[in-house]
């Protein structure tokens, strides 16, 4: 059977074959799980150069060193962490049997067993990481998988499919390539678990389709990740770290900061620091080999439209470092900073996912929290400052998938902690032990002792005259 699937019918056949192989195999020991993960590690090591070149081609320009850092090394970090810890995660957990059986020789434990075959639908902005990072924990849990790379990064999908065909047994890890029809087909298959990374709108459709087969889902979505600059923050440090985050991948990351809340009296000072910080990273944008391009003309038009909608309303927009006309052929764009747009502007409502951001001046921190809580739950939240009381108030009065304090996006790189969203930004998580648990079935096993006292205690029919009174006597506060 081919590792690369190009039709929905072929996808269904591969899934059925994986399920049959899973059932026939039975338990998957730690050594075999490590071997499978190591195969993916070896694939990345062998194919890292053509994969980086493919991502560069798909984006229209993406520094190959950045692709290695973000997608290859990020995936390797997940794979190696899972490989090195899975044996500890696999161990059964002893549990306390309930009274009185705990005194009568009973035992109980929880087994963590693989679910079967997992579908993983990746996205274009991190076209390897969104496939291979969850795959690390899928394999650690003993499962098999079918990967669906994004059609928006077709060259990367092609190279990844070739690499998988060379290194991996399709009954363990297969690849389904194609467009929207294939992605839709993935969501309608009876997988044992489905992972999707993408927009909130598409995530809803994925969940609806998965519901027909009662397939559990992990949805990694996005949102307008808010960033709070406290009055206690060092403006230069905060501005530089926010600029560095916004520069990453041309702003095309699901945990990229969208909304920057700045004390009203410090707005101009912060903007000046932000300009200097961004210019130190990118003295110029057009033709700069360090700048990641917007992935295609359609996405460029969408981001430009968000900014133009604000300009049409008379909103102040600063361009870092220089203003220039959009060029569909060279899609490297300056960072546009939209200052205090009205709430009804599109850039206030839609995830930006590109080289633009919103600055929102504030007077009181409680007004910031109210604004954040009035919006859909974001995938990430960032706070800069040294006021520990305010930091605690922000943490206690907001909800987000994850948080980074005094920097941005760092929590998403943690391997020993769960990464995922909440509400509109998704559900479920991977990374660390929590990722292993996400793709495992926690199976309770109760082992009874040899002595069963229920009949002599009057707990089985026919019930005696004292049974009701005995039960009522145990109804206590």
N, C-alpha and C positions, 0 to 999 in steps of 0.2 A: 504494500500500500504506500502511495506517495505521501511524503511529508507535507506537500503543498497542495492545498485544496482551493479550487477556483469556482466551484458551484455550490449552491445550497444543498443539492442532492449529495454531493461528495462530502459536505460537512456533516450531514445527518449520518452518512455511512461511517465516517471516521469516528463520530461520537459513539455510535452503536458498537463499533469494534473496540474502542477504548473501554467502554463499560463492560463488555464481555471479558476483556483481558484483566480488568480490575477485579471482577468477581472471581475469575479463575485463579488469580495470583494469591488472594488472601492477604494475610498480614505482610506489611512491608517493613523490614527491620531497618535499624539506624544506618547500617553500612550501605544498604542499597539506596536509601534516601540521600546519603552523602555522595554516593557515586553519581546519582542523577544530577544533583546540583553541581558537582564538579564538571560534568559534561558541559553545562551551560557556561560555567566559568571559562573552561578551555575554549569554547566557541568564541566568547568575547575577546579573549586574549589573541586568538588566531585571526579574527576578523575585525579587529578594532579600527584598522586603517580604512578599509573599504566602507565600513559603516559610518565613520566620521566623514568621509568624502561624500557619501550618499546624503547625509543630513545637510551638508553644505550645499549640495545641488538642489535638494528639495526646498530649502529656504530661499534660494536665490542669493544667499550669502550667509553663512554661519561659521565663525571661526572654528576650525577643526579642533583646536585645543579646548574650546568651550564645550564642544560636543563630547570630547573625551571626558572632561571633568563632570559635566552634568549628566550625561546618559550612560557612558561606559563605566566610569569610576563609580557613579551613583548606583548603578545596577550591581557592580561587583561588590560594593559595600553590603548591599542587602543579601546577595548570594553567599558571601563569606560569613556574614553574621549568622545566617540561618544554618549553614553547613556546620559551623563550630558550636552551635548551641542546641541543635535539634534533639540530641540524645537526652539532655536534661529535660527538655519540654515534653518529651514522649512518656516520661515516667508516670505510671498510674498514681493517682492521689488517693491515699487512704482516707476514708470518711468514718465518722462515728455513727454506728447503728443506733436507732431509737430505743428507748427503754420499753420493756425490760429485756429486749433481745440483745442489747449490748452486754448483759450479764449472763446470757444463755448460749454463748459461743458464736453468735452471728458476726459476720464481717461485711464491710462495704467498701467499695472503691469506685473511682471514676476513671474510665479508660478514654484516652483521646485517640480516636480512630479517624482515618481518612474518609472523606465523603464520597469520592469517586473521581469524576471528571469535571474540571472547572474551565469555564470559558472566560477569557480575558480580552476585553476590547480596549485597546490603547487609543491614545490621542496624538495629534501631530506635533504639539508643542514640545513634548519630551518623548519622541517616538520609540525610543528603546526603554527608557526608565519606566514608563507607565505600563509596559508589558512585563519586563524582566524583574522589576522590584517585587510586584505581587507574586510573580512566578516563583521567586525564591521561597516564599512562605507556603505557597501551594504545594511545592515539592517537599518542603520540610515536613508538611503534614501527611505526606504519603500519597498525594493525589496525582492524577494525570491532568493534562491541560491542552487546550486548543487556543492559540493566540490569533487575534484579529488586529493586524496593524492598521493604522489610519491610511485611508486612500489619499489624504491631503499630502502625505509624505510618501509618494509611490516608489521612489528610488530606494528609500530606506526599507520599505516593506519588501521590495524585490531582493535586496541584498540579505536581509534577515532571513527570508524564506530559503535562500540558497544556503546560508550558513546552517540553518536548522536541518535542512535536507542532508547536509554532509555530516553533522555531528549527532543528531538526535533521532531516536526511533519514533515514528509518528504515533505509535500506540502509547508513547509516554508524553511527547510534546509535538503537536502538529501545528501547522500555520494555515489559516484561511485568508486568502487575499481577495480583494475586490472592493466594490464601492458600497453605496447605501444598501443595496439589496442584500449583500452578504452580511453587513452589520445587522440589518433587520432580521435576517435568517438566524444569526447567532442568538438573538434575544428570544426567539421562538422555539429554540431547541430545549429538550429536557435535560439540561445540564444539572449537575448536583450542586453547583454554585456558579454565580455569574459575577464578574468584576467589570465595571464600566467606569472609564474616566472621560469626562466631557462636560457639556453644559447642563445646567439644571433642567432646561426644557427637554432636552433629549433624554436626560436621566429619568424623567417622569414617564416617557414612552417606553424606555427599557423596563422599568418596573411594572408597567401595565402588561407588557408582553410576557415578562417572566412569570407574572401571576397566573397565567393560563396553565402553567405546569408546576405551580407552587415552588419555583426555583428561588432560593434565598439569594439576595443581591448584596454586593458591596458597591456603593456608588461614591466615587470621588468626583465631586462637582466643583464649584467655585464660589463666586460671590465677591462683593466689593470690600475686600479686606481692609478694615479701618486701622489707621495709624495715629496714635495720640502722642503729640509732643507736649509734655507737661511743662508747666512754668519752672519746674525744678531741673529740667533737662539742660545739658550743654548743647546749645544750638548747633555749633560747628560739628560736633560728633554725630548728633542726630541727623543733620542734613546730609553728611557724607554717607552714613550707613543707609539712609533712605535712597540716596542717589545711586549707590552701588546696587541696591536691590532692584531699583527700577531699571537700571541699565542691563540687568541680567536677562538674556534671551530676548532683548528688545521689548521687555515688559510683558512677554507672552508666557507667563507662568500663572498657575491657578492660585498661588499664594502671594502674588505680587501686590504691593500696597496700592490701593486705588484712591482712598479718601484719607487726606492728611489733615488732622485737626490741630491747629496752631493757635496759641493765645493771641487774641486780637492785637494787642499792643506789640507783639513780637513778629507779626506777619511779614513786614518788610525786611526785618533783619534775617528771619529764617529764609526768605526767598533769595536774599543776597548770598547767604551761605550755600543754599542749594545750587544756585547758578555756578558759584565757584567750584563746588564739589563735582558737579556733572562735567564742567569744562576740564577739570583735572583728569577725568576718565576719558572723555571724548572731546579734544580741542576742536575737532570738526567732525561732521557726521557723514556727509556724502563722500563716497569713495573710501571711507575709513575701514580698513580690514578688520578692526576690532568690533565693529558694530554689527549686531544681528539684524538682518532685514525682516520686515513684516512678511509673513510666509507666502502670501500670494496677493494678487491684485484685488480680489474680493474682500479679503480681510483688511487690506490697506484702505479701500473705499469705506469700509465700515468704521474704522478708527477715525479717518479723516472726517467722516460724517458726524461723529460724536462731537468733535472739536468745532466744526463749522456750525453745528446747531447752537452751540454756546455763543460763538461769535455773532451769529445772527440775532441773538437776544441782547447784544451789547455787553457781553461778559468780557472781562479782561483776560487775555491769554498771553502768557510769556513763553517764548521759544528758547530752549536750551540745546546747543549754544547759539544756533543761528536759524532764522526763518528761511524756508526754502519751499519751492513748489513740489508737490508730490509727483513722483516719477514711477509709473508702474514697472519700469524696467530696472531701476535701482531703488529698491524699497527701503533703504536705510533712512530713517527719519529722525529729526530732532525730538527731544522730549518737550511736549507742550504741557504747560502748567496752567490749568483753568482755575481762576481765582474766584471763589465764592459765587458759583452759579446758582440760580434759583432751583428750588427742589424739583420743578417740573421739567428741567432740561434733561435730555437723554443721558448725558454723561453722569448725571446724578443717579440715574436709575439702572443703567445697564452696566454689566461688567466690561471694563475697558479692554483688557487683554491686548495691550499694545503700548507704544511710547507716548502715553498721556497720563495725567494724574489731576486730581482735584485738591485744591487747598481750601479749607473751610475754617475761617476764624471763629474763635469761641471766647466767651466771657467766663463761664463757669463750667467746671468739669461735669456737673450733673446734667447740664444741657447736652453735652457730648454723649453721655451715657444714654440719655433719652433718645437722641437721634439714632444711635447705633441700635438700640433695642426696638426702634420703630421699623427697622429694615429687616430683611431676611437674615437668618443666622449665617455669618460668613465662615469660610474655611479657616481663616487666620485672623488674628488680632495682634497689634503691636503697640507697645507703650514705651516711651522714652522718658526717663527721669530718675531722680534719687529720692523722692518723697515716698517712703514706704507705706504710709497710711493711704495715700492716693492710689498707689499701685494695688494695694489690697482691695480698695473700694472698686477699682476697675475690674479686677478679677472676680469679685463676688457679685457684681451687678451687671455682668455681660455673659453671653455664651458664644463660643466660637469653636471650630474644630480643634485648633491649637493656638498657642500664644508664644511669642518671643518677646522678651524684655530687653530693651536697649539694643536691639538690632532687628532685622527682618528676615524671615524665611528660614532661620536656623533650626527651628523645631522640626521642620519637614525632613531635615537631614539626619535626625536621630534614628538610629537603628534599634536601640534598646528602649523604645517608647512607641506607642501606637500613633499612626498618622491617619487621619480621617476627618470627616465633616460631621455636621449636625444640622438637622432641618434641611433648608434649601441647599446647603453646601454638601449634603450627602449623608451616608449612613455606613456603618461598618468601618473597618480600618485594617491596615496591614502594618508591617514592621514589628520586630521584636516578638516576644512571647504572645502578645495579643494578636499578631498576625497569624502565628501558628494556630491559636485557638479559633480565629475567624474561619479557617478552612478545615477545622477538625470537628467531628461529632463527639460531644462530651456524653459518654454512655455510662449511666449508673449501673453498677453490678452489686446486687445484694446476695450474700451467701448465708443461708440459714444454718443455724446449729442443729445438732441431732435431736435435741429435746424440744418438743412443742407443747407448752402448757395451756393452750387456749381452751381445750375441752374441759379440763379439770377446773379451770378458772371460770367456767360458765360463759365464755366469750363466743361460743358457737351454738347454733340452733341444735336442739330446741332450747330456747332461752328460759332460764329459771325465773322464779318470782322476784329475785333480788337484782336481776340484770339492769332494769331501768333505773333503780335507785343507785346502783353502782356507777352507771354512766353519768347520772345527774350530779352525783357527788364530785365528779372530776371537772365539772364546768365551773371553773374558778377564774378570778381576774388575774 
